[in-house]
Amino acid sequence: MKINKILLSSILTISLLAGCTNLEEDPKGLLAPESFFKSLSDVEAGIFGGYSQFVSQDLYGRELPLVLMLRSDMSAIGDLGTEAVRRQIDEFDMDSQNYISASVWEAFFRAISAANTTLAALPMVNGETEKKNSLEAEARFIRAFSYFNLIRLFGDVPYLNTPIETTTQLQGAVRTPVAEIYKSVEEDLLYAKLHLPSQHTGDVRNRATSGTAATVLADVYLTQRNFTDAATQARYVITNASGKYNYSLEKDYQNLFRGELASSLKEPIFVVDWQNNLLGAGNINLDWLISQTRPRGLLPRSLSVVVPTLKVYQSWDARDYRRAVSMDDSVMINGQKVSIIEAVTQVPVNRPHIAKYYRYPGPQDAGDDRRADNDYHIYRYADVLLMAAEAIAETEGATDEAIGYINLIRTRARFNGASNNSFPENVQAGIANEDFIHLVREERRLELAFEFKRWFDIQRWQNLSEVFTSADSYEPRNVDLQRDYLLPLPLNEIRLNGWEQNPGY
């Protein structure tokens, strides 16, 4: 690992939250739990330090969504004058010096470091057992969620489950096989499901609950093709949705992406919330996707960096309300509605644009478009229904139950905010199982469009060649099946630890 940088960043994150500001030149002992954790409130502050990485620019603030969207077949670079490192991601031309992927790597390890330090501190502070168990579960969730993402992005990575107090503890770190890390991830999530509350005060969705843990478990099992356990966890969430967890599908799909409604939505299960009480210094709590996705020339700080591929727009049936919510094909210029697919000088990137993040950002703080009221949905209830349908189809076939979950989503898609339409139609009983699995995959692509899911779906379905090189590809690319399912390890990690690079890089 980038020993000094990650260590010092972790110290800074946790120390600021715990009120420690005197960073010595020699960091030895600064992350020792006994140094600054004196109460359960201090432990909770350390947990917030882990969560704060998720709302950093290095993760969901900008870099991780760019990686996941540009790596997929539904999004591409709009403004070709953007940074070369972004084009490398989009064009499958990355190398180990790409700072965006390295930033994602470092931020997830900072979250893990915060989680490990607070876990070590818990036995040293006094408090009720139930509360301590809940805080332990929350820290273990942060660690599990971070590792789940790291191994999907990079493959084998070092597995760390203790605090880092000296740089010597990281010397000679080795990469842990993915299969071993999955076992630890599952253990952490099962503990989290057992001990986390069903809701937090105010029903906030940016802190993990037992429902969040079960949802991520379903995803973890689905990714490993353990369809039986994936179905079990998804069914658990569905069974307890309306009562225990207060989850339900929103009536209007557009409402999911209206900033002024974010705090009242029942569909989100785990979100990135930009209006929170986490540490706000530096690059924390800044939402860059508004500027990255908004048409250049429309407003100041509008960059057209990541846009839908044209074929995604052209092939998406216009009768599907979700297309109109997900993408803009026109904008208002001088009081007139103007197509942005055709050549217009006011908007230099003539492509449809992703509308989910900039169309209804909410009041925002003092009009600053990087302090959006919109939340990012890391998981929402529709995702659980889709995971359940897929897992059931893979183990039990196209049952009435599985079909029913898809039809719930399609029923919502038929409501356009004012009235019900006839498209998309319900799936009928008797559909062949192979056809149903294909249909579920397509439904995921449309329902969760531009929500950072598509690349992970391509990866777990192992259909890289099909989606990028077939005649039906939305974004034709030359891909290397031995290389391109993973990102390259950061160059500094290779140099410091002597690791072998991921194949093909």
HELIX and SHEET records of a PDB file:
HELIX    1   1 ILE A    3  ALA A   18  1                                  16    
HELIX    2   2 PRO A   33  SER A   35  5                                   3    
HELIX    3   3 LEU A   40  PHE A   54  1                                  15    
HELIX    4   4 GLN A   57  GLY A   61  3                                   5    
HELIX    5   5 GLU A   63  ARG A   71  1                                   9    
HELIX    6   6 ALA A   84  ASP A   90  1                                   7    
HELIX    7   7 TYR A   99  ALA A  121  1                                  23    
HELIX    8   8 LEU A  122  MET A  124  5                                   3    
HELIX    9   9 THR A  129  PHE A  154  1                                  26    
HELIX   10  10 THR A  167  LEU A  170  5                                   4    
HELIX   11  11 VAL A  178  HIS A  195  1                                  18    
HELIX   12  12 THR A  201  ASP A  203  5                                   3    
HELIX   13  13 SER A  210  THR A  223  1                                  14    
HELIX   14  14 PHE A  227  THR A  239  1                                  13    
HELIX   15  15 ALA A  241  TYR A  245  3                                   5    
HELIX   16  16 TYR A  253  PHE A  257  5                                   5    
HELIX   17  17 GLY A  259  SER A  264  5                                   6    
HELIX   18  18 LEU A  289  THR A  293  1                                   5    
HELIX   19  19 LEU A  310  SER A  315  1                                   6    
HELIX   20  20 TYR A  321  SER A  326  1                                   6    
HELIX   21  21 TYR A  381  THR A  395  1                                  15    
HELIX   22  22 ASP A  400  ALA A  413  1                                  14    
HELIX   23  23 ASN A  433  GLU A  447  1                                  15    
HELIX   24  24 ARG A  454  TRP A  461  1                                   8    
HELIX   25  25 LEU A  464  THR A  469  1                                   6    
HELIX   26  26 LEU A  491  ASN A  497  1                                   7    
SHEET    1   A 2 SER A  75  ILE A  77  0                                        
SHEET    2   A 2 VAL A 306  PRO A 308 -1                                        
SHEET    1   B 2 PRO A 268  VAL A 272  0                                        
SHEET    2   B 2 TYR A 376  ARG A 380 -1                                        
SHEET    1   C 2 MET A 327  ASP A 328  0                                        
SHEET    2   C 2 HIS A 353  ILE A 354 -1                                        
SHEET    1   D 2 SER A 330  ILE A 333  0                                        
SHEET    2   D 2 GLN A 336  SER A 339 -1                                        
END                                                                             
